[in-house]
Amino acid sequence: MQALEMRAEVTRDRELRLKLPYDIQRGTVRVIVLYEQAEQHESIPTKRQFGQFKGRIDIREDFDDALPDIFWSGDAA
């Protein structure tokens, strides 16, 4: 068994993408991920708070109106 240390970035989808050296044979490998906990800039509430977005969201008066036919046909740009 051999070990290889590499740096990689984690994508927004929490995927890790690596380009391995050519001398590593095709097959199954064991991956160990070591990471440092990132500093959290703002705390995430553990419970939903009723009314936490009051006054921050505006809904147009025509929200419940029927959508035009051009919307359903897919011709809208």
C-alpha positions in Angstrom: 0.0 0.0 0.0 1.2 3.5 -0.8 0.0 6.9 0.2 -0.3 10.1 -1.9 -1.0 13.5 -0.5 -2.7 16.0 -2.8 -4.6 19.3 -2.4 -8.0 19.6 -4.0 -11.0 21.9 -4.0 -14.5 20.9 -2.9 -17.2 22.1 -5.3 -20.5 23.7 -4.4 -22.1 20.3 -4.7 -19.6 19.0 -2.2 -17.8 17.0 -4.9 -14.1 16.3 -4.8 -12.3 16.1 -8.1 -8.8 14.8 -8.4 -6.5 14.2 -11.4 -4.3 11.3 -10.3 -0.8 10.7 -11.6 -0.4 8.3 -14.6 1.5 5.7 -12.6 -1.5 4.8 -10.5 -3.2 1.7 -11.9 -6.9 1.5 -12.7 -8.9 -0.1 -10.0 -10.4 0.5 -6.6 -8.6 2.9 -4.1 -9.3 3.9 -0.6 -9.8 7.7 -0.1 -9.2 9.4 3.3 -10.3 13.1 3.4 -8.7 15.4 6.0 -10.1 18.8 6.3 -10.0 21.8 8.6 -13.3 23.2 9.8 -14.0 26.5 8.1 -14.9 29.5 10.2 -18.6 30.2 10.1 -19.3 33.8 9.4 -22.9 33.7 10.7 -24.7 31.2 12.8 -27.4 29.1 11.1 -30.5 28.9 13.2 -31.3 25.3 14.2 -35.1 25.9 14.3 -37.2 27.8 11.8 -38.4 31.0 13.3 -41.9 32.1 12.3 -41.9 35.5 10.7 -38.1 35.7 10.2 -38.5 37.1 6.7 -41.4 39.4 7.4 -41.1 42.6 5.4 -38.3 41.2 3.3 -40.4 39.4 0.6 -42.8 41.2 -1.7 -45.4 39.3 -3.7 -47.0 41.0 -6.6 -50.8 41.5 -6.6 -51.1 39.5 -9.9 -49.3 36.4 -8.3 -52.4 34.2 -8.5 -53.4 35.4 -12.1 -53.3 32.9 -14.9 -50.0 32.8 -16.9 -50.2 33.8 -20.6 -50.3 31.2 -23.3 -46.8 32.1 -24.5 -45.4 30.9 -21.2 -46.8 27.4 -21.7 -45.8 27.2 -25.3 -42.1 27.7 -24.5 -41.7 30.5 -27.0 -41.0 33.1 -24.3 -37.4 34.4 -24.4 
